[in-house]
């Protein structure tokens, strides 16, 4: 589950704080308004709250969805990129 995205709006980089307690492949993805993946990174699951950095320099200004997926489940938060 995504806890927070900071800063949001982002000017090019943000940190996602998340909780993914199960084992298995865990990904954070950024999707555009059409649902297309424009950024994805694999992150480590763990029993504690974790943080992952996002490099959003290549994204245009706009509204995106940040998605954490693990074992067929997903959580979403809105992410705004403002340059």
Secondary structure, DSSP 8 states (H G I E B T S, - for coil): -EEEEESSSBSSEEEEEE---S-S-EEEEEE-TTS-EEEEEEE---SS-EEEEEE-TTS-SEEEEEEEEETTEEEEEEEEE--
